[in-house]
């Protein structure tokens, strides 16, 4: 019989992992990685993302323009692109591996089937953990670089400075959700391993009674 705690851990791990993947995908697509506004034009602000730059005006609205070339990109933006795409692919693979490993999915039966599901679940947890680290790396690096430039005293105060955009916070949430999902799946593997059926051998004691030559009865246990 399936342990309800194992089923709950698998279900929550699956749902949280899917939520982390959607947040990671949203952070990859959104142009709000960095926000910049000027004191000269208070009604105008700039949003910079991985794929395009947007200008937001109160009258004209938002107008976005993709980057002209890949070779001329900032190395930080290029690295963030690569890591975020790798994170999305790795997270999706982890979710796809977690689906057949759930106890409620009747795809593998018998002792070998249980071992196969446990291996798939461990692989899914590893992929989700890697996806979380791949998300947190570019997000944290861009945030660190933004903070260092914001407090750079060599830059005049009138020069506009970049601040955190909404995509950074969504990316941090995605990394946290990925890691929580991997921990839940790992915990369900430990719990299911403790509940696997084991063979119990019962030793039966046999008494042998014999009579020696003197007629005395001897018992052997």
Sine and cosine of phi, psi and omega as CSV:
sin_phi,cos_phi,sin_psi,cos_psi,sin_omega,cos_omega
0.00,0.00,0.67,-0.74,-0.05,-1.00
-0.96,0.28,0.71,-0.71,0.02,-1.00
-0.95,0.30,0.79,-0.62,0.01,-1.00
-0.88,0.48,-0.53,0.85,0.02,-1.00
-0.91,0.41,-0.64,0.77,0.04,-1.00
-0.90,0.44,-0.67,0.74,0.01,-1.00
-0.89,0.45,-0.66,0.75,0.00,-1.00
-0.91,0.41,-0.68,0.73,0.02,-1.00
-0.90,0.44,-0.67,0.75,0.03,-1.00
-0.90,0.44,-0.68,0.73,-0.03,-1.00
-0.92,0.40,-0.72,0.69,0.01,-1.00
-0.91,0.42,-0.64,0.77,0.04,-1.00
-0.88,0.47,-0.65,0.76,0.01,-1.00
-0.91,0.41,-0.73,0.69,-0.04,-1.00
-0.92,0.39,-0.68,0.73,0.00,-1.00
-0.92,0.39,-0.61,0.79,0.07,-1.00
-0.89,0.45,-0.65,0.76,0.06,-1.00
-0.90,0.44,-0.63,0.78,0.06,-1.00
-0.90,0.44,-0.62,0.78,0.06,-1.00
-0.90,0.44,-0.61,0.79,0.01,-1.00
-0.92,0.39,-0.66,0.75,0.03,-1.00
-0.91,0.42,-0.64,0.77,0.04,-1.00
-0.91,0.41,-0.64,0.76,0.03,-1.00
-0.90,0.43,-0.66,0.75,0.03,-1.00
-0.91,0.42,-0.64,0.76,0.03,-1.00
-0.91,0.42,-0.66,0.75,0.02,-1.00
-0.91,0.42,-0.54,0.84,0.02,-1.00
-0.93,0.36,-0.63,0.78,-0.08,-1.00
-0.99,0.13,-0.58,0.82,-0.12,-0.99
-0.88,0.47,0.62,-0.79,0.06,-1.00
-1.00,0.05,-0.01,1.00,-0.09,-1.00
-1.00,-0.03,0.81,0.58,0.11,-0.99
-0.98,0.18,-0.71,0.71,0.03,-1.00
-0.78,-0.62,0.63,-0.78,0.01,-1.00
-0.87,-0.50,0.67,-0.74,-0.04,-1.00
-0.62,-0.78,0.75,-0.67,0.05,-1.00
-0.73,-0.69,0.45,-0.89,-0.03,-1.00
-0.92,-0.40,0.48,-0.88,0.04,-1.00
-0.97,0.23,-0.42,0.91,-0.01,-1.00
-0.95,0.32,-0.61,0.79,0.01,-1.00
-0.86,-0.51,1.00,0.01,-0.07,-1.00
-0.94,0.34,-0.37,0.93,-0.03,-1.00
-1.00,0.00,0.10,1.00,-0.07,-1.00
-0.78,-0.63,0.68,-0.73,0.03,-1.00
-0.62,-0.79,0.30,-0.95,-0.06,-1.00
-0.84,-0.54,0.63,-0.78,0.07,-1.00
-0.84,-0.54,0.76,-0.65,-0.01,-1.00
-0.87,-0.49,0.77,-0.63,0.03,-1.00
-0.83,-0.56,-0.24,-0.97,0.00,-1.00
-0.98,0.18,-0.38,0.92,-0.13,-0.99
-0.87,-0.49,-0.33,0.94,-0.08,-1.00
-0.37,-0.93,0.25,-0.97,0.07,-1.00
-0.86,-0.51,0.70,-0.71,-0.07,-1.00
-0.86,-0.51,0.59,-0.81,0.10,-0.99
-0.92,-0.40,0.81,-0.59,-0.04,-1.00
-0.92,-0.39,0.85,-0.53,0.05,-1.00
-0.83,-0.56,0.56,-0.83,-0.02,-1.00
-0.92,0.40,-0.50,0.86,-0.05,-1.00
-1.00,-0.02,-0.78,0.63,-0.10,-0.99
-1.00,0.08,-0.22,0.97,-0.03,-1.00
1.00,0.06,-0.49,-0.87,-0.05,-1.00
-0.95,-0.30,0.73,-0.69,0.05,-1.00
-0.78,-0.63,0.82,-0.58,-0.07,-1.00
-0.92,-0.39,0.51,-0.86,0.02,-1.00
-0.65,-0.76,0.82,-0.57,0.01,-1.00
-0.94,0.34,0.31,-0.95,0.04,-1.00
-0.91,0.41,0.61,-0.79,-0.09,-1.00
-0.94,0.33,-0.64,0.77,-0.09,-1.00
-0.62,-0.79,0.41,-0.91,0.05,-1.00
-1.00,0.09,-0.58,0.81,-0.07,-1.00
-0.93,0.38,-0.45,0.89,-0.02,-1.00
-1.00,-0.05,0.18,0.98,-0.03,-1.00
-0.96,0.28,0.40,-0.92,0.13,-0.99
-0.91,0.42,0.71,-0.71,0.01,-1.00
-0.83,0.55,-0.53,0.85,0.04,-1.00
-0.91,0.42,-0.67,0.74,0.03,-1.00
-0.91,0.41,-0.66,0.75,0.01,-1.00
-0.90,0.44,-0.70,0.72,0.02,-1.00
-0.90,0.43,-0.64,0.77,0.03,-1.00
-0.90,0.43,-0.62,0.78,0.06,-1.00
-0.85,0.52,-0.76,0.65,-0.06,-1.00
-0.89,0.46,-0.74,0.68,-0.06,-1.00
-0.93,0.38,-0.62,0.79,0.01,-1.00
-0.93,0.37,-0.65,0.76,0.05,-1.00
-0.91,0.41,-0.64,0.77,0.07,-1.00
-0.90,0.44,-0.62,0.79,0.03,-1.00
-0.91,0.42,-0.67,0.74,0.03,-1.00
-0.89,0.46,-0.67,0.74,0.01,-1.00
-0.92,0.38,-0.68,0.74,-0.01,-1.00
-0.92,0.38,-0.66,0.75,0.04,-1.00
-0.90,0.43,-0.64,0.77,0.04,-1.00
-0.91,0.42,-0.63,0.77,0.04,-1.00
-0.90,0.43,-0.64,0.77,0.04,-1.00
-0.90,0.44,-0.64,0.77,0.03,-1.00
-0.92,0.39,-0.65,0.76,0.02,-1.00
-0.91,0.41,-0.55,0.83,0.06,-1.00
-0.96,0.27,-0.48,0.87,-0.03,-1.00
-0.96,0.27,-0.42,0.91,-0.05,-1.00
-0.90,0.44,-0.80,0.60,-0.01,-1.00
-0.96,0.28,-0.21,0.98,-0.01,-1.00
-1.00,0.09,-0.10,0.99,-0.01,-1.00
-0.95,0.32,0.54,-0.84,-0.06,-1.00
-0.92,0.38,-0.47,0.89,-0.04,-1.00
-0.98,0.18,-0.21,0.98,0.04,-1.00
-1.00,0.03,0.92,-0.40,-0.06,-1.00
-1.00,0.03,0.95,0.31,-0.01,-1.00
-0.93,-0.37,-0.42,0.91,-0.01,-1.00
-0.76,-0.65,0.76,-0.65,-0.04,-1.00
-0.84,-0.55,0.33,-0.95,0.02,-1.00
0.99,0.11,-0.01,-1.00,-0.02,-1.00
-0.91,0.41,-0.67,0.74,0.03,-1.00
-0.91,0.41,-0.58,0.82,0.05,-1.00
-0.90,0.43,-0.64,0.77,0.04,-1.00
-0.91,0.42,-0.63,0.77,0.04,-1.00
-0.92,0.40,-0.61,0.79,0.03,-1.00
-0.91,0.42,-0.69,0.73,0.03,-1.00
-0.90,0.44,-0.64,0.77,0.01,-1.00
-0.91,0.43,-0.64,0.77,0.05,-1.00
-0.91,0.42,-0.65,0.76,0.05,-1.00
-0.90,0.43,-0.62,0.79,-0.01,-1.00
-0.92,0.38,-0.65,0.76,0.04,-1.00
-0.91,0.42,-0.66,0.75,0.04,-1.00
-0.89,0.46,-0.66,0.75,0.03,-1.00
-0.89,0.46,-0.66,0.75,0.02,-1.00
-0.90,0.43,-0.63,0.77,0.01,-1.00
-0.91,0.42,-0.70,0.72,0.01,-1.00
-0.90,0.43,-0.63,0.77,0.03,-1.00
-0.92,0.39,-0.61,0.79,0.04,-1.00
-0.91,0.42,-0.67,0.74,0.05,-1.00
-0.89,0.45,-0.65,0.76,0.04,-1.00
-0.88,0.48,-0.64,0.77,0.04,-1.00
-0.90,0.44,-0.65,0.76,0.04,-1.00
-0.92,0.39,-0.60,0.80,0.03,-1.00
-0.92,0.39,-0.51,0.86,0.07,-1.00
-0.96,0.28,-0.72,0.69,-0.09,-1.00
-0.93,0.38,-0.46,0.89,-0.05,-1.00
-0.90,0.43,-0.83,0.56,0.00,-1.00
-0.93,0.36,-0.58,0.81,0.00,-1.00
-0.88,0.47,-0.74,0.67,-0.03,-1.00
-0.93,0.37,-0.59,0.81,0.01,-1.00
-0.92,0.40,-0.70,0.71,0.03,-1.00
-0.90,0.45,-0.65,0.76,0.02,-1.00
-0.91,0.42,-0.67,0.74,0.03,-1.00
-0.90,0.44,-0.70,0.72,0.01,-1.00
-0.90,0.44,-0.60,0.80,0.03,-1.00
-0.92,0.40,-0.66,0.75,0.01,-1.00
-0.91,0.41,-0.67,0.74,0.00,-1.00
-0.90,0.44,-0.63,0.77,0.02,-1.00
-0.96,0.28,-0.52,0.85,-0.02,-1.00
-0.92,0.38,-0.61,0.79,-0.03,-1.00
-0.99,-0.16,0.31,0.95,0.06,-1.00
-0.96,0.27,0.90,-0.43,-0.05,-1.00
-0.97,0.23,-0.27,0.96,0.00,-1.00
-0.97,0.24,-0.26,0.96,0.02,-1.00
-1.00,0.01,0.74,-0.67,0.02,-1.00
-0.86,0.51,0.47,-0.88,-0.07,-1.00
-0.93,0.36,-0.43,0.90,-0.04,-1.00
-0.97,0.23,-0.27,0.96,0.01,-1.00
-0.96,0.29,0.76,-0.65,-0.01,-1.00
-0.90,0.43,0.64,-0.77,-0.04,-1.00
-0.89,-0.45,0.53,-0.85,-0.02,-1.00
-0.99,0.13,0.51,-0.86,0.06,-1.00
-0.77,-0.64,0.15,-0.99,-0.03,-1.00
-0.92,0.40,0.68,-0.73,0.11,-0.99
-0.99,-0.15,0.10,-0.99,-0.03,-1.00
-0.91,0.40,-0.48,0.88,-0.04,-1.00
-0.91,0.42,-0.51,0.86,0.02,-1.00
-0.91,0.41,-0.69,0.73,0.01,-1.00
-0.92,0.38,-0.60,0.80,0.05,-1.00
-0.92,0.39,-0.60,0.80,0.05,-1.00
-0.91,0.42,-0.66,0.75,0.08,-1.00
-0.88,0.48,-0.65,0.76,0.05,-1.00
-0.89,0.45,-0.64,0.77,0.02,-1.00
-0.89,0.46,-0.71,0.70,0.03,-1.00
-0.88,0.47,-0.66,0.75,0.02,-1.00
-0.91,0.41,-0.66,0.75,0.02,-1.00
-0.91,0.42,-0.64,0.77,0.05,-1.00
-0.86,0.51,-0.73,0.68,-0.05,-1.00
-0.92,0.38,-0.66,0.75,0.05,-1.00
-0.88,0.47,-0.66,0.75,0.02,-1.00
-0.89,0.45,-0.66,0.75,0.01,-1.00
-0.91,0.41,-0.62,0.79,0.03,-1.00
-0.91,0.42,-0.66,0.75,0.02,-1.00
-0.90,0.44,-0.66,0.75,0.02,-1.00
-0.93,0.38,-0.64,0.77,0.07,-1.00
-0.88,0.47,-0.67,0.74,0.01,-1.00
-0.90,0.44,-0.62,0.78,0.04,-1.00
-0.91,0.41,-0.52,0.85,0.07,-1.00
-0.92,0.40,-0.66,0.75,0.02,-1.00
-0.91,0.41,-0.67,0.74,-0.02,-1.00
-0.92,0.39,-0.65,0.76,0.01,-1.00
-0.94,0.33,-0.51,0.86,0.04,-1.00
-0.92,0.38,-0.54,0.84,0.03,-1.00
-0.96,0.29,-0.35,0.94,-0.04,-1.00
-0.98,-0.20,0.19,0.98,0.03,-1.00
-0.94,0.33,0.60,-0.80,0.00,-1.00
-0.92,0.38,0.66,-0.75,0.01,-1.00
-0.83,-0.55,0.52,-0.85,0.04,-1.00
-0.99,0.15,0.76,-0.65,0.01,-1.00
-0.92,-0.40,0.83,-0.56,-0.01,-1.00
-0.99,-0.17,0.81,-0.59,0.03,-1.00
-0.98,-0.20,0.86,-0.51,0.01,-1.00
-1.00,-0.03,0.83,-0.56,-0.02,-1.00
-0.99,-0.15,0.77,-0.63,0.00,-1.00
-0.99,0.11,0.75,-0.66,-0.04,-1.00
-0.89,-0.45,0.79,-0.61,0.00,-1.00
-0.99,-0.16,0.73,-0.69,0.03,-1.00
-0.87,-0.49,0.84,-0.55,-0.02,-1.00
-0.92,-0.39,0.77,-0.63,0.01,-1.00
-0.73,-0.68,0.32,-0.95,0.06,-1.00
-0.90,-0.43,0.82,-0.57,0.05,-1.00
-0.99,0.15,-0.03,-1.00,-0.08,-1.00
-0.91,0.41,-0.47,0.88,-0.02,-1.00
-0.98,0.18,-0.01,1.00,0.02,-1.00
1.00,0.07,0.05,1.00,0.00,-1.00
-1.00,0.08,0.73,-0.69,-0.03,-1.00
-1.00,0.07,0.74,-0.68,-0.01,-1.00
-0.86,-0.50,0.66,-0.75,0.02,-1.00
-0.92,-0.39,0.71,-0.70,0.08,-1.00
-0.89,-0.45,0.74,-0.67,-0.02,-1.00
-0.90,-0.45,0.00,0.00,0.00,0.00
